[in-house]
Each structure stands twice: as C-alpha cells, then as structure tokens.
Amino acid sequence: MSTTDYGYRGMMVEYWDLLRGDTSKWSSRPYFIKIIKDSGEPALDVACGTGRVMFDYMQEGIDIDGVDISPEMISKARENADNLGLKPNLYAQAMQNLDIPRRYQTIIVPSSSFLHLINVADRHEALKRFYEHLNSGGVLAMSLRVMDPNPVEVDWEIDSEAIRPSDGALVRRWFRCNYDVDNRIQDTEDRYEIIKDDKIIHSETYISSPFLTWYKCSEAVEYLKQAGFIDVHAHSDFKFEPATDDDTSYIVLGKKP
Ligand SMILES: C[S@@+](CC[C@H](N)C(=O)[O-])C[C@H]1O[C@@H](n2cnc3c(N)ncnc32)[C@H](O)[C@@H]1O
C-alpha cells in the first residue's frame, strides 16, 4: 500500500462505484437539487468523488463543477464523465486549499465529506475558501452526521460485495473501525478481496487513521457564523425541517451576505 496525503486511493477508488451500486434513490439527491434550484447556478460539488452527485445534476441541465482532494477519484470521475458524454470542470484540490477561478451561487458538500477535516484550522480555512468562492447572496450547504460510537470497536465485517463485470470475479469489501470518543475520531480499515473460483486471488488493506470526526448541529451552525455566513440554519436528514442536536444526520446552510 502506498502512502499518500489523500485517503481515497487504489482499490477504494477502483471499486467505489461498483460496490455502492444504484444511488439514484438516495434522499440526498432531491434535497441538494432543490437547494441548487432555489439558490441558483453555477454550483460547486465539493469532495465530488467519482461524480455521483454532479453528473446526475449535469444530466438535468445544471451548471455544476467538481473538486476533490484525491487525484485518483478525479481521474475516475473523468472516465465516468466520458462514458456519459459529459464535459465537466473537475479540479484535484483539497477543500482547505480551494482555489478555483470561477465564483458560485451554490456550494454543496454532500456525503459528510467535510468531516474528513479533523483539524479546526483546516475547517476554518475551508469555510473561508467556500465563502470567498461564493457570489454575494450565494448559499453553502453541507450534509453532516453525528457518529454513535457504540460499540467503540467494530470487528471485521463484510460491508459490501459485487460481481466484477469484466470477468465475473467477486469483489468483497471488509470493514472495521474504532472510535476515540473523547477526541471524536473514527479510524477505519478497509480490506478488499478479489475472489475467483472460491479462491482469494488478490487482497489489499487500507488504513485511514484518522478517517473522520463529528460534531453536533449547533456546533456546525456556530462554525458557519464565525466564518461570516448569515441566515445560518440546519435541516434534519434531507427533510427541509429544522434540525436539533438530537439529529444524527443534518445539513447546515448559510448565505454569503
Ligand atoms: C464519502 S466520499 C464522497 C464522494 C462523493 N461526494 C459521493 O457522494 O459519491 C468522500 C470524498 O471526500 C474527498 N475528500 C476527503 N478529504 C477531502 C478534502 N480535504 N478536500 C476535498 N476532498 C476531500 C475524498 O477524496 C472522497 O472522494
């Protein structure tokens, strides 16, 4: 396993789409599209990964660009875009170093990806950059979640598996994690196996330590206010209803004055 400064790499990227399967019914999809339609275009999909959200929206005619820290995710996104006949603007950048020539009416950060920023300084810097990349009146919307570290250690379990279309091999992903509750850190391990004729013909393990952090809705609201956003509020679990600190899935939103 190679050491890189981005977490999503190798087999994690290669089998990301295959192991996720159909995501078209996920509740985040209609939620973020409404946010963009209400707030306006162009939009930026931060931590866009292989393009799940942005390509879907581009096919609906939405003007949306994408950025991700992982050059491997961006490369896979380009491949997916080619297959769909799309020509997206994609950038391999860390959100805390965001530096794109365009300004946006809406910035979305789906999939709790902001939680990959463990350091407070990185979170402040990323919010500052989002603010700078928005037009006046533009909206930032980030979906986040609160982990329930119970138990504090999860032993190896099969997370997902799928048949590789090219040769019919079984791709299996194992997962285990542990939590440092006091410091709100989740460490994860992913093991990928390629199985043919009941034999494991290839296996790789990826350690992400730290993987992500978490905080409550009221803390996220405070972060956005400190960064200069106004009309800061939170929705519960993609439902356009107010969130509270009891919500484990919420979206925090703010407007640039
Ligand atoms: C859970 S995946 C979500 C991908 C995509 N949004 C989706 O829903 O399919 C998290 C993504 O965040 C990206 N990421 C992690 N840290 C990042 C950072 N500091 N800046 C930008 N992207 C980051 C990873 O490379 C990965 O593609």
The ligand as a MOL file (V3000), in Angstrom:
LIG
                    3D

  0  0  0     0  0            999 V3000
M  V30 BEGIN CTAB
M  V30 COUNTS 27 29 0 0 0
M  V30 BEGIN ATOM
M  V30 1 C -17.5490 9.6900 1.0630 0
M  V30 2 S -16.6580 10.2120 -0.3610 0 CHG=1
M  V30 3 C -17.9410 11.1240 -1.1700 0
M  V30 4 C -17.7690 11.2480 -2.6550 0
M  V30 5 C -18.9610 11.8550 -3.3910 0
M  V30 6 N -19.3610 13.1440 -2.8380 0
M  V30 7 C -20.1310 10.8990 -3.3810 0
M  V30 8 O -21.0830 11.1610 -2.6610 0
M  V30 9 O -20.0750 9.8970 -4.0670 0 CHG=-1
M  V30 10 C -15.6300 11.4490 0.3400 0
M  V30 11 C -14.7900 12.2100 -0.6650 0
M  V30 12 O -14.1660 13.2960 0.0220 0
M  V30 13 C -12.9040 13.5050 -0.5740 0
M  V30 14 N -12.1050 14.3110 0.3650 0
M  V30 15 C -11.6140 13.9270 1.5690 0
M  V30 16 N -10.9490 14.9340 2.1360 0
M  V30 17 C -11.0260 15.9760 1.2810 0
M  V30 18 C -10.5170 17.3060 1.3070 0
M  V30 19 N -9.7980 17.7490 2.3410 0
M  V30 20 N -10.7720 18.1210 0.2640 0
M  V30 21 C -11.5160 17.6820 -0.8100 0
M  V30 22 N -11.9960 16.4200 -0.8810 0
M  V30 23 C -11.7690 15.5870 0.1510 0
M  V30 24 C -12.3910 12.1060 -0.8110 0
M  V30 25 O -11.3170 12.0640 -1.7300 0
M  V30 26 C -13.6650 11.4070 -1.3040 0
M  V30 27 O -13.7670 11.4480 -2.6930 0
M  V30 END ATOM
M  V30 BEGIN BOND
M  V30 1 1 1 2
M  V30 2 1 2 3
M  V30 3 1 2 10
M  V30 4 1 3 4
M  V30 5 1 4 5
M  V30 6 1 5 6
M  V30 7 1 5 7
M  V30 8 2 7 8
M  V30 9 1 7 9
M  V30 10 1 10 11
M  V30 11 1 11 12
M  V30 12 1 11 26
M  V30 13 1 12 13
M  V30 14 1 13 14
M  V30 15 1 13 24
M  V30 16 1 14 15
M  V30 17 1 14 23
M  V30 18 2 15 16
M  V30 19 1 16 17
M  V30 20 1 17 18
M  V30 21 2 17 23
M  V30 22 1 18 19
M  V30 23 2 18 20
M  V30 24 1 20 21
M  V30 25 2 21 22
M  V30 26 1 22 23
M  V30 27 1 24 25
M  V30 28 1 24 26
M  V30 29 1 26 27
M  V30 END BOND
M  V30 END CTAB
M  END
